[in-house]
Amino acid sequence: MRLSARVDYALRAVVEIAAAAGPLTAERIARAQEIPPKFLESILLQLRRGGVVHAQRGPEGGYWLARPASDISLADVIRVIDGPLANVRGHRPEEVGYHGAARALQEVWIALRASEREILELVTVADVASGKLPERVQTLVSDPGAWV
């Protein structure tokens, strides 16, 4: 799986917002997560349009989550920023057809997407912000082979 810098920054920004006691300015998020401020502004706009965060301008303004952190999965954030979790040449795996010896590749791509969904829909922003990841994730991470 390859995550873009944009997705990485979006996830970090949303988790930073979730961990805060109140609205955070883009500047504060950028500083805390070492994200280029201009890049973060465009990401926050996308997250706002995607219904992940709310924003308010002014001295009391900032960004806050549009719904509880426990109701926002990592998959939700990724989809807002980059679209579907898995695609092949810009198409959903079920839309791609292969012939001959490569026919089974479609099933591999569908299984890959299902595996990604299993983790990314299971883990919420609240889980990451609290540092308490679901048992399924902890089990996977405890395997030394997962780290290489």
C-alpha positions as CSV (number, residue, x, y, z in Angstrom):
1,M,0.0,0.0,0.0
2,R,1.3,3.4,-0.9
3,L,0.0,6.5,1.0
4,S,0.6,9.9,-0.5
5,A,2.1,12.7,1.5
6,R,-1.3,14.4,1.3
7,V,-3.0,11.4,3.0
8,D,-0.2,11.2,5.6
9,Y,-0.6,14.9,6.5
10,A,-4.4,14.7,6.5
11,L,-4.3,11.8,9.0
12,R,-1.8,13.5,11.2
13,A,-3.8,16.8,11.1
14,V,-7.1,15.0,12.0
15,V,-5.5,13.1,14.9
16,E,-3.9,16.4,16.2
17,I,-7.3,18.0,16.1
18,A,-8.9,15.0,17.9
19,A,-6.3,15.2,20.7
20,A,-7.0,18.9,21.3
21,A,-9.4,20.3,23.9
22,G,-10.8,22.9,21.4
23,P,-10.5,24.3,17.9
24,L,-6.9,24.4,16.5
25,T,-5.6,26.9,14.0
26,A,-4.0,25.6,10.9
27,E,-0.7,27.2,12.1
28,R,-0.8,25.3,15.3
29,I,-1.5,22.0,13.5
30,A,1.2,22.7,11.0
31,R,3.7,23.4,13.8
32,A,2.8,20.4,15.9
33,Q,3.0,17.9,13.0
34,E,5.7,19.6,11.0
35,I,3.5,20.0,7.9
36,P,4.1,22.7,5.4
37,P,1.4,25.4,6.2
38,K,0.3,26.1,2.7
39,F,0.0,22.4,1.9
40,L,-2.0,21.9,5.1
41,E,-4.4,24.7,4.2
42,S,-5.5,22.9,1.0
43,I,-5.8,19.6,2.9
44,L,-7.9,21.2,5.6
45,L,-10.2,22.7,2.9
46,Q,-10.6,19.2,1.4
47,L,-11.3,17.7,4.8
48,R,-13.9,20.5,5.4
49,R,-15.6,19.9,2.1
50,G,-15.5,16.1,2.8
51,G,-17.3,16.6,6.1
52,V,-14.5,15.5,8.4
53,V,-13.7,18.9,10.0
54,H,-15.6,22.1,10.6
55,A,-13.8,25.5,10.4
56,Q,-14.4,29.0,11.8
57,R,-12.5,32.1,11.0
58,G,-11.5,34.8,13.4
59,P,-9.6,35.1,16.7
60,E,-11.7,32.3,18.3
61,G,-11.6,30.3,15.1
62,G,-9.9,27.1,14.1
63,Y,-10.6,23.6,13.1
64,W,-12.5,20.9,15.0
65,L,-13.9,17.5,14.0
66,A,-17.3,17.4,12.3
67,R,-18.3,14.3,14.3
68,P,-16.8,12.4,17.2
69,A,-13.3,11.0,16.6
70,S,-14.6,7.5,17.4
71,D,-16.9,7.9,14.4
72,I,-14.2,8.8,11.9
73,S,-12.2,5.9,10.5
74,L,-8.8,6.2,8.9
75,A,-10.5,5.0,5.7
76,D,-13.0,7.9,5.9
77,V,-10.1,10.4,5.8
78,I,-8.2,8.6,3.1
79,R,-11.3,8.4,0.9
80,V,-11.8,12.2,1.2
81,I,-8.3,13.0,0.3
82,D,-7.4,10.3,-2.3
83,G,-10.7,8.6,-3.3
84,P,-11.2,4.8,-3.2
85,L,-8.8,2.7,-1.1
86,A,-7.7,0.5,-3.9
87,N,-7.8,1.0,-7.6
88,V,-6.0,-0.4,-10.6
89,R,-5.1,2.2,-13.3
90,G,-7.8,4.4,-11.9
91,H,-10.6,1.8,-11.9
92,R,-12.2,-0.1,-9.0
93,P,-10.9,-3.7,-8.9
94,E,-14.3,-5.2,-9.8
95,E,-14.3,-3.2,-13.0
96,V,-10.9,-4.5,-14.2
97,G,-10.9,-7.6,-16.3
98,Y,-8.0,-9.8,-17.1
99,H,-7.6,-12.6,-19.6
100,G,-5.7,-15.8,-19.8
101,A,-3.1,-16.6,-17.1
102,A,-3.6,-13.2,-15.4
103,R,-7.3,-13.7,-14.8
104,A,-6.9,-14.3,-11.0
105,L,-5.2,-10.9,-10.6
106,Q,-8.6,-9.3,-10.2
107,E,-9.4,-11.5,-7.2
108,V,-6.0,-10.6,-5.7
109,W,-6.8,-6.8,-6.0
110,I,-10.3,-7.4,-4.5
111,A,-8.7,-9.3,-1.6
112,L,-6.1,-6.6,-1.1
113,R,-8.9,-4.0,-0.9
114,A,-10.8,-6.1,1.6
115,S,-7.7,-6.4,3.7
116,E,-7.0,-2.7,3.6
117,R,-10.6,-2.0,4.5
118,E,-10.4,-4.4,7.5
119,I,-7.8,-2.3,9.2
120,L,-8.5,1.2,7.9
121,E,-12.2,1.0,8.7
122,L,-11.5,-0.7,12.1
123,V,-9.1,2.0,13.3
124,T,-10.6,5.3,14.2
125,V,-9.1,8.7,14.7
126,A,-9.9,8.3,18.4
127,D,-7.9,5.1,18.5
128,V,-4.8,6.8,17.1
129,A,-5.2,9.9,19.2
130,S,-5.4,7.9,22.4
131,G,-2.6,5.5,21.3
132,K,-4.9,2.5,22.1
133,L,-5.2,0.6,18.8
134,P,-7.7,-2.2,18.4
135,E,-6.6,-5.7,19.4
136,R,-6.5,-6.9,15.7
137,V,-4.0,-4.2,14.9
138,Q,-1.9,-4.9,18.0
139,T,-1.8,-8.5,17.0
140,L,-0.5,-7.7,13.5
141,V,2.1,-5.3,14.8
142,S,3.4,-7.7,17.4
143,D,4.6,-10.0,14.6
144,P,8.3,-9.2,14.0
145,G,7.8,-10.0,10.3
146,A,5.4,-7.1,10.0
147,W,8.2,-4.7,10.6
148,V,10.4,-5.8,7.7
